[in-house]
Amino acid sequence: MGLKPNVSTFASIIPLCTRMKCLDIGKSIHGFVVKSGFSSDEFLAPALISMYAGGGNLFIAGDLFDSTAEKNVVIWNSMIPTYGQNQKSSEAFKMFQ
């Protein structure tokens, strides 16, 4: 059929990986996002940050946050709870301020 996934497709499936705790599948999808040229999309970055945070990988979540050029409210709101979910409340409060 020639159909290819787009930003909406990825934005729908990444939260599913988070909820199902399928970090390995999520990492594969992240790789496909990068290969497809959507890695800097403002809608995908928060989903990816939440996915990695849900899997306890603060390092990758932080890298994604840091590499996002345009930090909007959605990006900040995905990163702040990341620290809280991983017992780093002081970092969450610092980021909030």
C-alpha positions in Angstrom: 0.0 0.0 0.0 2.9 2.4 0.4 1.8 3.8 3.8 4.4 5.1 6.1 4.2 6.1 9.7 4.2 9.8 10.5 4.5 12.0 13.6 0.9 11.2 14.6 1.6 7.4 14.3 4.6 7.7 16.6 2.9 10.1 19.0 0.2 7.4 19.4 2.4 4.4 19.8 5.1 5.7 22.1 2.7 6.3 25.1 1.5 2.8 24.6 5.0 1.5 25.0 5.2 3.5 28.2 2.0 2.2 29.7 2.8 -1.4 28.7 6.4 -1.1 30.1 7.8 -2.2 26.7 11.0 -0.1 26.8 12.8 -2.4 24.3 10.0 -1.9 21.7 10.0 1.8 22.5 13.7 2.1 21.9 13.3 0.4 18.5 10.5 2.9 17.7 12.8 5.7 18.9 15.4 4.5 16.4 12.8 4.5 13.6 11.8 8.0 14.6 15.4 9.2 14.2 15.8 7.4 10.9 12.5 8.9 9.7 13.8 12.4 10.4 11.2 13.2 13.2 13.6 13.2 16.1 13.3 17.0 16.7 9.5 17.0 16.6 8.0 19.0 19.4 5.2 16.4 19.9 7.4 13.3 20.0 10.1 14.6 22.4 7.7 14.7 25.4 6.4 11.2 24.6 10.0 9.9 24.4 11.0 11.6 27.6 8.1 10.1 29.4 8.8 6.7 28.0 12.4 6.7 29.1 11.5 8.1 32.5 8.9 5.4 32.9 11.6 2.9 32.3 13.9 4.6 34.8 16.4 5.8 32.3 16.9 9.4 33.4 20.1 9.8 31.4 18.4 9.4 28.1 15.3 11.4 29.2 17.6 14.2 30.2 19.5 14.1 27.0 16.3 14.3 25.0 15.2 17.3 27.1 18.6 19.0 26.7 18.7 18.4 22.9 15.2 19.9 22.4 15.8 23.3 20.9 12.4 24.8 21.6 11.4 23.9 25.2 7.7 24.6 25.4 5.4 23.9 28.3 4.7 20.3 27.2 8.4 19.5 27.2 8.9 21.0 30.7 5.8 19.2 31.9 7.2 15.9 30.7 10.6 16.3 32.3 9.6 17.6 35.8 7.5 14.5 36.8 10.4 12.4 35.5 12.5 13.3 38.5 9.6 12.8 40.9 8.8 9.4 39.5 12.5 8.4 40.0 12.8 9.6 43.7 14.7 12.8 42.6 12.2 15.4 44.0 14.9 18.0 44.7 15.8 18.0 41.0 12.1 18.3 40.1 11.7 21.3 42.3 14.9 22.9 40.9 13.6 22.4 37.4 10.2 23.8 38.3 11.8 27.0 39.6 
